[in-house]
Amino acid sequence: MSIPGLGIPGLGHAPAAAASAPAEVGRQTVVHELQANSEWRFEVAFGASIELKLISGTAELFGTELAEKHTYTFRGTKASIFTWHGCRLEVTGYCEEYTAQDTPMIVYANTHFAIDRLRDEAIQTGGEGPRVMVVGPNNAGKTSLVKLLTSYAIKMGRQPMVLNTDLREGMLSIPGSLTATPFASIIDVEQGWGSSPTSGPSPVPVKLPLCYYYGLPNPEDNTTIFKSAMTRLALAAANRLTADPAMKGTGMIIDTAGALSQGKEGYDLISHIVREFSVDVILNLGSERLYSEMTRRFASGTGNTLPVMVVKLDKSGGCVDRDENFMRQTQEAAIREYFFGDLKRTLSPHTQQVSFNEAVVYRIRNPNNVNASFLPGGEEETSAPTTHYEKVEPSGMMLHCILAVMYASLRDTQETIRDASVMGFVYVASVDEKKRVLKILAPLNTRIIDRPMIWGSWPETTVSLI
Ligand SMILES: Nc1ncnc2c1ncn2[C@@H]1O[C@H](COP(=O)(O)OP(=O)(O)OP(=O)(O)O)[C@@H](O)[C@H]1O
């Protein structure tokens, strides 16, 4: 995985994000008294921030307990603080907020205890802990539930392997990455899952994800590459799991993309994930139709899979829809943070010049986007391309794009490169077509010309990072 370096203070704040900040006149401090079993839900815009302090009692953010009297800062966040026994929260700054008494937390906690019983049984028999997959439409609360189950497992002294197969949001990496991460220590409260691993100091213990790259926005865009990435991820996660007894007894928690939960093609991809990861439990959030489809497909097993426990859970009333604009800002913030760090920990990426002759770049073909007008004579392509990547010469079209640097050699076949894990990501800061030189921003000061790079269309970047 990439290890970003040290800091250049002052960089890393998109002018666009700053422009969208609401005016924060006279940042007021308000104290909220929360009753037992209630939840304080808040939304902070990009460019704005709030400081939150737990004054007394106990409270948690998606399962991770807040430390008393510690100041947490949130920006561009929609989330909630839940309390089992009541608490007082001090909040400074503007956010949209309300308190709710009606939450599915008891059901979620019971789900955790039921999964934990399966872990106990597995440990007693020397077997593997359950492999739990969470499915549901976009914004149904899947990632929040995965965080909660992960936090509760960690609290019980377990070490879950957490998998992110959702392309909209990265987990400890940029959006578009598919990651497998062993979790043995607390989740970062302020930054969702936490930030990408670095060699510098970090307020919470660094987690090291194993990362694969797909490079397109939707799983259905190129199901062959998506499926092969899932297969590789499953193999890598299973190998890691069996090598570590604590992790083996805990098992896996898998987050999925909301896009998979609609229509037959998505259901088929879910079936592939269930098979490859040998999923034991499917938790369904927010869709009756999906629940019925999952039950039909998996509850009594198939030729290839054992019966899977399919469970329906209520979606939390706190889940908020995140529009395209918010998701774009979230994605840009994650990319910016990958290279420049955050306000608490600035990083200093290195720029390097790479000549067009040195860079070995493969572009992902997107079969769904083949435009007939670009084909010879404007013909329609009749069959899918035989290769999924094409080797391309760098060009101005790469400006502000992200390239994945692969753990592979320049002589490897396309299949080997496709199945390789990702060393890290670089950003194309400028392209000089006359001098035939790319200026690249990389987390490390290592020359990258001996590795193949993959140029996908996801994550898309529209702003200049520098
Ligand atoms: N109880 C809650 N109170 C307030 N906000 C919440 C609550 N639960 C989830 N959210 C917020 O709602 C949004 C959607 O939730 P989440 O990301 O968990 O959904 P998802 O199903 O994983 O979405 P997607 O598949 O689109 O990535 C997030 O911003 C999350 O922080």
The ligand as an ORCA input file, in Angstrom:
! r2SCAN-3c Opt
* xyz 0 1
  N     -28.599      6.966     12.164
  C     -28.089      7.880     11.349
  N     -28.184      9.187     11.629
  C     -27.673     10.126     10.809
  N     -27.045      9.843      9.664
  C     -26.910      8.553      9.324
  C     -27.423      7.499     10.152
  N     -27.133      6.318      9.552
  C     -26.464      6.621      8.414
  N     -26.332      7.952      8.284
  C     -25.698      8.675      7.192
  O     -26.474      8.428      6.022
  C     -25.611      8.356      4.891
  C     -25.823      7.031      4.179
  O     -25.429      5.992      5.060
  P     -24.384      4.875      4.621
  O     -23.190      5.462      3.960
  O     -24.166      4.013      5.789
  O     -25.271      4.155      3.540
  P     -24.834      3.091      2.429
  O     -25.970      2.165      2.297
  O     -23.517      2.496      2.762
  O     -24.724      4.022      1.181
  P     -23.994      3.745     -0.222
  O     -24.307      2.367     -0.664
  O     -24.633      4.764     -1.096
  O     -22.535      3.982      0.002
  C     -24.184      8.533      5.417
  O     -23.816      9.889      5.276
  C     -24.310      8.151      6.878
  O     -23.314      8.748      7.668
*
